[in-house]
Amino acid sequence: MWHNNRVEVFESALKHGIDPEDSLYVVQHSLRSFLMREDPRKVLYLGFSSSGQALEVVTAETELFGEALIHSMPMRKRYQKLMEGGRNE
């Protein structure tokens, strides 16, 4: 597990080779975010890394660590449509 002052980064978030700093940048500077689940809280963030890569990032609230980064990968087409204001079909 990778540690950050604000968010724990789980191994699952590293699966696609995205640097945790890029993922956290998207969380902090997201263009769109969606509440996926209320309790425990799970949020999808869509945005661009500081180098311009389009990413989808998911955080979840955990009892042990608080907010944790659990998923990060290059943005899939279905989420690109949401970024453009379209529907997720």
C-alpha positions in Angstrom: 0.0 0.0 0.0 1.3 3.4 -0.9 0.8 6.2 1.6 -0.1 9.9 1.0 -0.8 12.6 3.6 -4.4 12.9 2.5 -5.4 9.5 1.0 -4.4 5.9 1.3 -3.6 4.3 -2.1 -4.6 0.6 -2.4 -2.8 -1.8 -4.6 -5.9 -2.0 -6.8 -5.3 1.6 -7.8 -1.9 0.8 -9.1 -3.0 -2.1 -11.4 -3.1 0.0 -14.6 0.3 1.7 -14.0 -1.1 5.1 -13.2 1.2 7.1 -10.9 -0.6 7.8 -7.6 0.3 11.5 -7.8 -1.6 11.7 -11.1 -4.6 10.0 -9.6 -4.6 12.3 -6.6 -4.3 15.3 -8.9 -7.5 14.2 -10.6 -9.3 13.8 -7.3 -8.2 17.3 -6.3 -8.9 18.9 -9.7 -11.7 16.7 -11.2 -13.9 18.1 -13.9 -16.8 15.8 -13.0 -17.5 13.6 -10.0 -20.3 11.2 -9.3 -21.4 9.7 -6.0 -21.4 5.9 -6.7 -22.5 4.9 -3.2 -23.5 6.8 -0.1 -22.6 4.4 2.8 -19.7 3.7 2.8 -19.0 6.7 0.5 -17.6 5.8 -2.9 -16.9 8.5 -5.5 -15.9 8.4 -9.2 -13.7 11.4 -10.3 -13.1 12.2 -14.0 -10.4 14.5 -15.1 -6.9 15.0 -16.4 -3.6 14.4 -14.8 -1.1 17.3 -14.6 0.4 16.0 -17.8 -3.0 15.9 -19.6 -3.8 12.2 -19.4 -7.6 11.6 -19.1 -8.2 9.4 -16.1 -11.1 7.8 -14.2 -10.3 7.6 -10.4 -12.4 6.0 -7.6 -12.1 6.7 -3.9 -13.9 4.9 -1.1 -14.3 5.7 2.6 -12.8 3.0 4.8 -13.1 2.5 8.5 -9.3 1.9 9.0 -7.8 4.5 6.6 -10.5 7.1 5.9 -10.5 8.1 2.3 -8.7 5.6 0.1 -7.8 5.6 -3.6 -9.1 2.2 -4.9 -9.2 2.5 -8.7 -7.3 4.5 -11.4 -7.0 3.9 -15.1 -7.0 5.7 -18.4 -10.6 7.0 -19.0 -12.8 4.6 -20.9 -15.1 5.8 -23.7 -18.3 5.6 -21.6 -16.8 8.1 -19.2 -15.4 10.3 -22.0 -19.1 10.8 -23.1 -20.0 11.9 -19.5 -17.1 14.4 -19.6 -18.6 15.8 -22.8 -22.0 16.1 -21.1 -23.6 13.2 -22.8 -25.3 10.2 -21.3 -23.6 7.0 -20.1 -25.2 4.4 -22.4 
